[in-house]
C-alpha cells in the first residue's frame, strides 16, 4: 500500500502531508462516510460531546509521541 493521500506521521509534532492540498475530501470516500457518521451522531447526541482533556493528550504523547509511523509502508510479516 502506497497511497499518497495518507499522512506520514513522524512524531507527535511532525506530520508530512503527502496529498495535494487542493484535493477534495469527497475523493476519500471512506473518510467522508466516517465523518458523516460522526457528524450525524454528534447532531443526535450533542450532550455526549466532551472536550479532550489535556491530561489525556499528555498521556497519549507520553505513550506514542516519539514513535515514527509511515502509513504508506507495508506491514512486515510479523506485524500481520
Secondary structure, DSSP 8 states (H G I E B T S, - for coil): ---TTS-EEEETTEEE--S-TT--GGG-HHHHHHHHHHHHHHHH-GGG-----HHHHHHHHHHHTT--EETTS---GGG-
